[in-house]
Amino acid sequence: MGAITFYELPGCPFCAKVRDKLEALDLEFETIEVPGPHSERTEVEEVSGQTGVPVITDADNDVHGMAESDDIVAYLEETYGEA
């Protein structure tokens, strides 16, 4: 299992954008599907302080609860992309 954990909601276009980048970079990651209702998203809220998705954590780089798809994609590209 990789050091990256990806919290997503199936069908979410912002989550799909992050998943596409993770797969394009051929990264190993664990996926946690969050429930639809925000009130039931306690796990992602504990990690990130909010209930929206996508959210990633990256244990190798001490990243905890990064949100916002554009920020996540930029981080992944900068950290794991081709030099």
N, CA, C and O atoms as CSV, one atom per row, in Angstrom:
chain,resi,resn,atom,element,x,y,z
A,1,MET,N,N,0.838,-1.172,0.000
A,1,MET,CA,C,0.000,0.000,0.000
A,1,MET,C,C,0.887,1.241,0.000
A,1,MET,O,O,1.937,1.269,0.642
A,2,GLY,N,N,0.454,2.251,-0.720
A,2,GLY,CA,C,1.213,3.483,-0.784
A,2,GLY,C,C,0.994,4.350,0.439
A,2,GLY,O,O,0.155,4.059,1.292
A,3,ALA,N,N,1.752,5.398,0.501
A,3,ALA,CA,C,1.654,6.312,1.626
A,3,ALA,C,C,0.502,7.298,1.460
A,3,ALA,O,O,0.133,7.991,2.408
A,4,ILE,N,N,-0.071,7.361,0.246
A,4,ILE,CA,C,-1.133,8.315,-0.048
A,4,ILE,C,C,-2.488,7.674,0.230
A,4,ILE,O,O,-2.763,6.551,-0.193
A,5,THR,N,N,-3.317,8.405,0.942
A,5,THR,CA,C,-4.708,8.012,1.145
A,5,THR,C,C,-5.570,9.066,0.467
A,5,THR,O,O,-5.371,10.266,0.659
A,6,PHE,N,N,-6.527,8.605,-0.326
A,6,PHE,CA,C,-7.378,9.463,-1.141
A,6,PHE,C,C,-8.827,9.278,-0.701
A,6,PHE,O,O,-9.384,8.186,-0.813
A,7,TYR,N,N,-9.422,10.340,-0.208
A,7,TYR,CA,C,-10.827,10.330,0.202
A,7,TYR,C,C,-11.644,10.884,-0.953
A,7,TYR,O,O,-11.405,11.993,-1.431
A,8,GLU,N,N,-12.627,10.080,-1.398
A,8,GLU,CA,C,-13.404,10.504,-2.554
A,8,GLU,C,C,-14.861,10.089,-2.425
A,8,GLU,O,O,-15.225,9.244,-1.608
A,9,LEU,N,N,-15.673,10.710,-3.256
A,9,LEU,CA,C,-17.077,10.369,-3.401
A,9,LEU,C,C,-17.272,9.943,-4.850
A,9,LEU,O,O,-17.035,10.744,-5.755
A,10,PRO,N,N,-17.699,8.704,-5.097
A,10,PRO,CA,C,-17.905,8.256,-6.478
A,10,PRO,C,C,-18.849,9.206,-7.228
A,10,PRO,O,O,-19.879,9.629,-6.702
A,11,GLY,N,N,-18.473,9.524,-8.456
A,11,GLY,CA,C,-19.272,10.430,-9.270
A,11,GLY,C,C,-18.906,11.888,-9.124
A,11,GLY,O,O,-19.421,12.728,-9.862
A,12,CYS,N,N,-18.033,12.208,-8.192
A,12,CYS,CA,C,-17.601,13.597,-7.975
A,12,CYS,C,C,-16.563,13.968,-9.033
A,12,CYS,O,O,-15.517,13.324,-9.114
A,13,PRO,N,N,-16.832,14.995,-9.846
A,13,PRO,CA,C,-15.870,15.354,-10.897
A,13,PRO,C,C,-14.542,15.871,-10.365
A,13,PRO,O,O,-13.508,15.687,-11.006
A,14,PHE,N,N,-14.557,16.506,-9.217
A,14,PHE,CA,C,-13.315,16.996,-8.621
A,14,PHE,C,C,-12.459,15.830,-8.126
A,14,PHE,O,O,-11.233,15.854,-8.226
A,15,CYS,N,N,-13.135,14.810,-7.590
A,15,CYS,CA,C,-12.435,13.596,-7.165
A,15,CYS,C,C,-11.850,12.865,-8.371
A,15,CYS,O,O,-10.735,12.349,-8.307
A,16,ALA,N,N,-12.601,12.824,-9.465
A,16,ALA,CA,C,-12.127,12.164,-10.682
A,16,ALA,C,C,-10.858,12.836,-11.199
A,16,ALA,O,O,-9.952,12.158,-11.684
A,17,LYS,N,N,-10.789,14.142,-11.099
A,17,LYS,CA,C,-9.604,14.893,-11.527
A,17,LYS,C,C,-8.372,14.457,-10.727
A,17,LYS,O,O,-7.294,14.265,-11.290
A,18,VAL,N,N,-8.541,14.304,-9.419
A,18,VAL,CA,C,-7.430,13.870,-8.569
A,18,VAL,C,C,-7.076,12.413,-8.859
A,18,VAL,O,O,-5.897,12.075,-8.967
A,19,ARG,N,N,-8.074,11.557,-8.983
A,19,ARG,CA,C,-7.828,10.140,-9.296
A,19,ARG,C,C,-7.064,10.017,-10.620
A,19,ARG,O,O,-6.120,9.233,-10.723
A,20,ASP,N,N,-7.470,10.784,-11.620
A,20,ASP,CA,C,-6.781,10.744,-12.920
A,20,ASP,C,C,-5.305,11.100,-12.768
A,20,ASP,O,O,-4.450,10.471,-13.392
A,21,LYS,N,N,-4.999,12.103,-11.944
A,21,LYS,CA,C,-3.598,12.509,-11.741
A,21,LYS,C,C,-2.826,11.436,-10.982
A,21,LYS,O,O,-1.687,11.129,-11.333
A,22,LEU,N,N,-3.434,10.864,-9.945
A,22,LEU,CA,C,-2.783,9.780,-9.205
A,22,LEU,C,C,-2.453,8.617,-10.144
A,22,LEU,O,O,-1.356,8.061,-10.089
A,23,GLU,N,N,-3.394,8.257,-10.995
A,23,GLU,CA,C,-3.182,7.148,-11.922
A,23,GLU,C,C,-2.181,7.511,-13.019
A,23,GLU,O,O,-1.364,6.677,-13.408
A,24,ALA,N,N,-2.238,8.745,-13.521
A,24,ALA,CA,C,-1.303,9.176,-14.563
A,24,ALA,C,C,0.138,9.147,-14.058
A,24,ALA,O,O,1.063,8.861,-14.819
A,25,LEU,N,N,0.322,9.444,-12.778
A,25,LEU,CA,C,1.650,9.422,-12.178
A,25,LEU,C,C,2.029,8.024,-11.684
A,25,LEU,O,O,3.116,7.825,-11.141
A,26,ASP,N,N,1.135,7.070,-11.874
A,26,ASP,CA,C,1.352,5.669,-11.503
A,26,ASP,C,C,1.700,5.532,-10.017
A,26,ASP,O,O,2.610,4.794,-9.637
A,27,LEU,N,N,0.954,6.260,-9.197
A,27,LEU,CA,C,1.189,6.232,-7.757
A,27,LEU,C,C,0.310,5.181,-7.089
A,27,LEU,O,O,-0.831,4.959,-7.494
A,28,GLU,N,N,0.851,4.546,-6.072
A,28,GLU,CA,C,0.051,3.643,-5.249
A,28,GLU,C,C,-0.681,4.491,-4.224
A,28,GLU,O,O,-0.106,5.399,-3.624
A,29,PHE,N,N,-1.960,4.181,-4.032
A,29,PHE,CA,C,-2.739,4.928,-3.055
A,29,PHE,C,C,-3.893,4.082,-2.559
A,29,PHE,O,O,-4.386,3.192,-3.251
A,30,GLU,N,N,-4.307,4.385,-1.344
A,30,GLU,CA,C,-5.479,3.756,-0.757
A,30,GLU,C,C,-6.663,4.693,-0.972
A,30,GLU,O,O,-6.547,5.903,-0.776
A,31,THR,N,N,-7.792,4.136,-1.370
A,31,THR,CA,C,-8.993,4.934,-1.571
A,31,THR,C,C,-9.974,4.682,-0.440
A,31,THR,O,O,-10.232,3.539,-0.064
A,32,ILE,N,N,-10.510,5.759,0.090
A,32,ILE,CA,C,-11.590,5.667,1.069
A,32,ILE,C,C,-12.775,6.433,0.488
A,32,ILE,O,O,-12.713,7.646,0.288
A,33,GLU,N,N,-13.851,5.701,0.222
A,33,GLU,CA,C,-15.062,6.323,-0.294
A,33,GLU,C,C,-15.862,6.872,0.878
A,33,GLU,O,O,-16.182,6.147,1.820
A,34,VAL,N,N,-16.179,8.150,0.811
A,34,VAL,CA,C,-16.936,8.793,1.884
A,34,VAL,C,C,-18.426,8.668,1.596
A,34,VAL,O,O,-18.818,8.531,0.437
A,35,PRO,N,N,-19.258,8.712,2.622
A,35,PRO,CA,C,-20.703,8.674,2.423
A,35,PRO,C,C,-21.199,9.944,1.729
A,35,PRO,O,O,-20.540,10.983,1.768
A,36,GLY,N,N,-22.346,9.848,1.108
A,36,GLY,CA,C,-22.935,11.003,0.433
A,36,GLY,C,C,-23.261,12.155,1.365
A,36,GLY,O,O,-22.846,13.284,1.105
A,37,PRO,N,N,-23.996,11.905,2.448
A,37,PRO,CA,C,-24.355,13.009,3.342
A,37,PRO,C,C,-23.132,13.557,4.095
A,37,PRO,O,O,-22.361,12.803,4.688
A,38,HIS,N,N,-22.979,14.862,4.057
A,38,HIS,CA,C,-21.848,15.486,4.751
A,38,HIS,C,C,-21.840,15.151,6.239
A,38,HIS,O,O,-20.774,15.028,6.843
A,39,SER,N,N,-23.016,15.004,6.828
A,39,SER,CA,C,-23.108,14.729,8.265
A,39,SER,C,C,-22.517,13.369,8.641
A,39,SER,O,O,-22.230,13.118,9.811
A,40,GLU,N,N,-22.334,12.493,7.647
A,40,GLU,CA,C,-21.788,11.159,7.911
A,40,GLU,C,C,-20.302,11.042,7.554
A,40,GLU,O,O,-19.733,9.954,7.644
A,41,ARG,N,N,-19.686,12.123,7.161
A,41,ARG,CA,C,-18.286,12.092,6.721
A,41,ARG,C,C,-17.329,12.390,7.861
A,41,ARG,O,O,-16.464,13.256,7.740
A,42,THR,N,N,-17.479,11.685,8.951
A,42,THR,CA,C,-16.681,11.957,10.145
A,42,THR,C,C,-15.205,11.648,9.929
A,42,THR,O,O,-14.349,12.361,10.451
A,43,GLU,N,N,-14.892,10.611,9.179
A,43,GLU,CA,C,-13.483,10.236,8.996
A,43,GLU,C,C,-12.718,11.311,8.247
A,43,GLU,O,O,-11.626,11.696,8.665
A,44,VAL,N,N,-13.274,11.801,7.146
A,44,VAL,CA,C,-12.576,12.839,6.382
A,44,VAL,C,C,-12.544,14.152,7.171
A,44,VAL,O,O,-11.593,14.924,7.042
A,45,GLU,N,N,-13.560,14.408,7.977
A,45,GLU,CA,C,-13.560,15.614,8.802
A,45,GLU,C,C,-12.453,15.562,9.854
A,45,GLU,O,O,-11.820,16.578,10.143
A,46,GLU,N,N,-12.221,14.376,10.427
A,46,GLU,CA,C,-11.141,14.224,11.403
A,46,GLU,C,C,-9.776,14.476,10.767
A,46,GLU,O,O,-8.877,15.018,11.410
A,47,VAL,N,N,-9.628,14.085,9.515
A,47,VAL,CA,C,-8.353,14.226,8.807
A,47,VAL,C,C,-8.118,15.656,8.339
A,47,VAL,O,O,-7.007,16.176,8.443
A,48,SER,N,N,-9.184,16.297,7.817
A,48,SER,CA,C,-8.997,17.579,7.139
A,48,SER,C,C,-9.666,18.775,7.802
A,48,SER,O,O,-9.389,19.920,7.444
A,49,GLY,N,N,-10.544,18.516,8.767
A,49,GLY,CA,C,-11.250,19.622,9.405
A,49,GLY,C,C,-12.469,20.085,8.637
A,49,GLY,O,O,-13.116,21.056,9.031
A,50,GLN,N,N,-12.795,19.410,7.547
A,50,GLN,CA,C,-13.977,19.762,6.758
A,50,GLN,C,C,-14.543,18.482,6.139
A,50,GLN,O,O,-13.912,17.427,6.198
A,51,THR,N,N,-15.731,18.580,5.550
A,51,THR,CA,C,-16.391,17.370,5.048
A,51,THR,C,C,-16.394,17.265,3.536
A,51,THR,O,O,-16.913,16.293,2.988
A,52,GLY,N,N,-15.832,18.235,2.858
A,52,GLY,CA,C,-15.775,18.184,1.396
A,52,GLY,C,C,-14.691,17.233,0.913
A,52,GLY,O,O,-13.734,16.946,1.631
A,53,VAL,N,N,-14.853,16.755,-0.302
A,53,VAL,CA,C,-13.858,15.916,-0.954
A,53,VAL,C,C,-13.594,16.488,-2.337
A,53,VAL,O,O,-14.440,17.198,-2.879
A,54,PRO,N,N,-12.460,16.199,-2.906
A,54,PRO,CA,C,-11.427,15.258,-2.520
A,54,PRO,C,C,-10.508,15.785,-1.414
A,54,PRO,O,O,-10.364,16.987,-1.196
A,55,VAL,N,N,-9.903,14.821,-0.739
A,55,VAL,CA,C,-8.893,15.095,0.289
A,55,VAL,C,C,-7.840,14.007,0.156
A,55,VAL,O,O,-8.165,12.848,-0.101
A,56,ILE,N,N,-6.568,14.385,0.333
A,56,ILE,CA,C,-5.508,13.376,0.393
A,56,ILE,C,C,-4.677,13.575,1.649
A,56,ILE,O,O,-4.612,14.661,2.225
A,57,THR,N,N,-4.049,12.483,2.045
A,57,THR,CA,C,-2.962,12.524,3.010
A,57,THR,C,C,-1.778,11.844,2.340
A,57,THR,O,O,-1.959,10.967,1.495
A,58,ASP,N,N,-0.581,12.240,2.709
A,58,ASP,CA,C,0.630,11.644,2.152
A,58,ASP,C,C,1.633,11.500,3.293
A,58,ASP,O,O,2.354,12.438,3.630
A,59,ALA,N,N,1.662,10.310,3.875
A,59,ALA,CA,C,2.497,10.061,5.054
A,59,ALA,C,C,3.976,10.276,4.770
A,59,ALA,O,O,4.716,10.703,5.657
A,60,ASP,N,N,4.424,9.988,3.545
A,60,ASP,CA,C,5.841,10.142,3.214
A,60,ASP,C,C,6.290,11.603,3.240
A,60,ASP,O,O,7.471,11.885,3.440
A,61,ASN,N,N,5.360,12.522,3.041
A,61,ASN,CA,C,5.705,13.940,2.972
A,61,ASN,C,C,5.005,14.776,4.035
A,61,ASN,O,O,4.938,16.000,3.923
A,62,ASP,N,N,4.482,14.113,5.069
A,62,ASP,CA,C,3.857,14.788,6.198
A,62,ASP,C,C,2.714,15.709,5.768
A,62,ASP,O,O,2.569,16.816,6.286
A,63,VAL,N,N,1.909,15.242,4.820
A,63,VAL,CA,C,0.737,15.987,4.348
A,63,VAL,C,C,-0.489,15.347,4.983
A,63,VAL,O,O,-0.729,14.149,4.834
A,64,HIS,N,N,-1.258,16.160,5.690
A,64,HIS,CA,C,-2.446,15.657,6.390
A,64,HIS,C,C,-3.658,16.484,6.000
A,64,HIS,O,O,-3.753,17.659,6.355
A,65,GLY,N,N,-4.576,15.882,5.277
A,65,GLY,CA,C,-5.845,16.534,4.996
A,65,GLY,C,C,-5.798,17.635,3.957
A,65,GLY,O,O,-6.465,18.657,4.119
A,66,MET,N,N,-5.026,17.455,2.889
A,66,MET,CA,C,-4.999,18.449,1.814
A,66,MET,C,C,-6.300,18.355,1.016
A,66,MET,O,O,-6.680,17.275,0.565
A,67,ALA,N,N,-6.974,19.479,0.848
A,67,ALA,CA,C,-8.232,19.542,0.113
A,67,ALA,C,C,-8.060,20.390,-1.151
A,67,ALA,O,O,-6.970,20.890,-1.432
A,68,GLU,N,N,-9.136,20.543,-1.898
A,68,GLU,CA,C,-9.184,21.322,-3.142
A,68,GLU,C,C,-8.443,20.605,-4.266
A,68,GLU,O,O,-7.222,20.449,-4.225
A,69,SER,N,N,-9.190,20.181,-5.254
A,69,SER,CA,C,-8.633,19.363,-6.329
A,69,SER,C,C,-7.464,20.034,-7.045
A,69,SER,O,O,-6.467,19.373,-7.337
A,70,ASP,N,N,-7.561,21.331,-7.335
A,70,ASP,CA,C,-6.456,22.006,-8.034
A,70,ASP,C,C,-5.185,22.002,-7.193
A,70,ASP,O,O,-4.091,21.802,-7.722
A,71,ASP,N,N,-5.321,22.221,-5.893
A,71,ASP,CA,C,-4.159,22.199,-5.000
A,71,ASP,C,C,-3.549,20.802,-4.926
A,71,ASP,O,O,-2.328,20.647,-4.928
A,72,ILE,N,N,-4.411,19.786,-4.861
A,72,ILE,CA,C,-3.923,18.405,-4.788
A,72,ILE,C,C,-3.192,18.029,-6.062
A,72,ILE,O,O,-2.105,17.454,-6.004
A,73,VAL,N,N,-3.775,18.346,-7.221
A,73,VAL,CA,C,-3.145,18.013,-8.500
A,73,VAL,C,C,-1.795,18.720,-8.628
A,73,VAL,O,O,-0.818,18.113,-9.066
A,74,ALA,N,N,-1.737,19.991,-8.252
A,74,ALA,CA,C,-0.473,20.731,-8.313
A,74,ALA,C,C,0.567,20.103,-7.377
A,74,ALA,O,O,1.731,19.961,-7.750
A,75,TYR,N,N,0.152,19.731,-6.176
A,75,TYR,CA,C,1.052,19.081,-5.220
A,75,TYR,C,C,1.581,17.767,-5.787
A,75,TYR,O,O,2.783,17.505,-5.735
A,76,LEU,N,N,0.690,16.945,-6.326
A,76,LEU,CA,C,1.110,15.650,-6.869
A,76,LEU,C,C,2.083,15.826,-8.028
A,76,LEU,O,O,3.080,15.109,-8.117
A,77,GLU,N,N,1.803,16.761,-8.899
A,77,GLU,CA,C,2.683,17.014,-10.035
A,77,GLU,C,C,4.050,17.501,-9.564
A,77,GLU,O,O,5.084,17.044,-10.050
A,78,GLU,N,N,4.044,18.427,-8.617
A,78,GLU,CA,C,5.301,18.990,-8.103
A,78,GLU,C,C,6.119,17.939,-7.352
A,78,GLU,O,O,7.344,17.891,-7.472
A,79,THR,N,N,5.433,17.102,-6.581
A,79,THR,CA,C,6.116,16.131,-5.730
A,79,THR,C,C,6.500,14.853,-6.461
A,79,THR,O,O,7.573,14.300,-6.222
A,80,TYR,N,N,5.633,14.379,-7.350
A,80,TYR,CA,C,5.831,13.077,-7.969
A,80,TYR,C,C,5.955,13.105,-9.484
A,80,TYR,O,O,6.214,12.070,-10.097
A,81,GLY,N,N,5.774,14.275,-10.104
A,81,GLY,CA,C,5.819,14.380,-11.553
A,81,GLY,C,C,7.240,14.239,-12.092
A,81,GLY,O,O,8.223,14.252,-11.352
A,82,GLU,N,N,7.299,14.107,-13.394
A,82,GLU,CA,C,8.598,14.002,-14.069
A,82,GLU,C,C,9.358,15.319,-13.933
A,82,GLU,O,O,8.776,16.397,-14.051
A,83,ALA,N,N,10.619,15.223,-13.691
A,83,ALA,CA,C,11.448,16.433,-13.553
A,83,ALA,C,C,11.765,17.025,-14.904
A,83,ALA,O,O,12.452,18.044,-14.985
